[in-house]
Amino acid sequence: MTDRQPFCEPDLARQVAGATRPVRSILDSALCGNEVSLDEGETLFAATGADIAAICAVADHMRAEANGDRVSFVVNRNINFTNICYMGCRFCGFAKRAEAPDAEWLPIPEIVARAQEAWSRGGTELCIQGGLHPRMDGTYYGEIVQAIKSELPQMHIHAFSPFEIWYGAAKTKQDYRSFLTDLKSCGLGSMPGTAAEILDVEVRRKLTKNKLSAEAWVEIIRTAHSVGIRTSATIMYGHVDGPRHWAAHIDLLRSIQKDTGGFTELVPLSFVHTDSPLYRQNPDQVRAGPTAAEVDKMHAVSRIMLRGWIDNIQVSWTKLGAERARDMLSAGVNDLGGTLMNESISRSAGSTHGQEITAGELCRIIRSASRVPVRRNTLYEIQEVFDDHDPVDLEPLVARNSHDPLAFLEMFPERRATR
């Protein structure tokens, strides 16, 4: 631990000084460059009152150090190629039985057609995930990637959660390394680090009956990184979990990153309870998602704990809504995710925040927070800076509800930085 004093702006210093002694001590140490331990992270996650404002202020300071005033996004499309899944994850409202009237399994030509439509709209990334269909061959994952890359060789394919890798490897009777190496040779560019939920055995038993164990998730992620497939990192919170679980989860992600350097970003995913079987069947035992304060702390404490290791903290506008996502830009967040064009998983759980935000709308959100919008690729390489111009914008693919989730932007005049 260093003994030097933290240097920070007067406003930040005042906010930190107003925190309780335990929180102030942790924040002062973090501002001096010291790593926040698991126990200290638990203390921050359990904070209340004025302590939360101090935590968010420190996270915003660290965001500015790492990312400046730029806030990024990617033009992408989600393709959930099947919702047929028998795994029985209790939090999931997305999975359907094969005989259900709304069951869906997209043929490969339809997946390719959606990919081509995304490319024509400026998309550079496809995020592809699906249920674990009992009749699907493990080779189907590679066939999807090959079919898209044969038509769109420049499209980045960000696909298949660790649960899907576990399933595909089992179906093909391969170890994880062989299966992932095959997918990379087919053209897989990166992987979403979903299916992490909370990397705690007791919590996972309640959520998924531990069908994909925390150990298996970590092994698959480490193997992906070792074969050159980078991944995002996620945490799903606000159900049967609490501060100790959150701090341990972030600490584990940090330890993986120290070894592999393979995570591109952290994406906190707040539990959407509305149509989740976990909540509907156990309303007295399962929380109805995180509180507003917990959302603030999740993004802010993650920024502080991951400082220097994972410097991109993304907010999920599909989970929180555009207005709340904008608020997180002052709590350590530097990325608004993607345009998506289609979104099925959060909607299936009861989210009402829409399926698509256009590039122009993302720029408006970012500018309303007095930040500079930038378009990135999947690996966070900057493609375009919108400091003195707007993106070419298109009408959303999916018709909007009568309640426009972006109406709040009318409160803010357009702000555009000059070179």
Secondary structure as GFF3:
##gff-version 3
##sequence-region A 1 419
A	DSSP	alpha_helix	10	17	.	.	.	ID=ss1
A	DSSP	alpha_helix	21	31	.	.	.	ID=ss2
A	DSSP	alpha_helix	38	45	.	.	.	ID=ss3
A	DSSP	alpha_helix	50	67	.	.	.	ID=ss4
A	DSSP	beta_strand	70	74	.	.	.	ID=ss5
A	DSSP	beta_strand	76	80	.	.	.	ID=ss6
A	DSSP	alpha_helix	108	120	.	.	.	ID=ss7
A	DSSP	beta_strand	125	129	.	.	.	ID=ss8
A	DSSP	alpha_helix	140	151	.	.	.	ID=ss9
A	DSSP	beta_strand	156	159	.	.	.	ID=ss10
A	DSSP	alpha_helix	162	172	.	.	.	ID=ss11
A	DSSP	alpha_helix	176	186	.	.	.	ID=ss12
A	DSSP	beta_strand	190	191	.	.	.	ID=ss13
A	DSSP	alpha_helix	201	208	.	.	.	ID=ss14
A	DSSP	alpha_helix	214	226	.	.	.	ID=ss15
A	DSSP	beta_strand	230	237	.	.	.	ID=ss16
A	DSSP	alpha_helix	243	260	.	.	.	ID=ss17
A	DSSP	beta_strand	263	270	.	.	.	ID=ss18
A	DSSP	alpha_helix	277	281	.	.	.	ID=ss19
A	DSSP	alpha_helix	292	305	.	.	.	ID=ss20
A	DSSP	alpha_helix	317	320	.	.	.	ID=ss21
A	DSSP	alpha_helix	322	327	.	.	.	ID=ss22
A	DSSP	three_ten_helix	328	330	.	.	.	ID=ss23
A	DSSP	beta_strand	335	338	.	.	.	ID=ss24
A	DSSP	alpha_helix	345	348	.	.	.	ID=ss25
A	DSSP	alpha_helix	359	368	.	.	.	ID=ss26
A	DSSP	beta_strand	372	376	.	.	.	ID=ss27
A	DSSP	beta_strand	382	385	.	.	.	ID=ss28
A	DSSP	three_ten_helix	407	411	.	.	.	ID=ss29
###
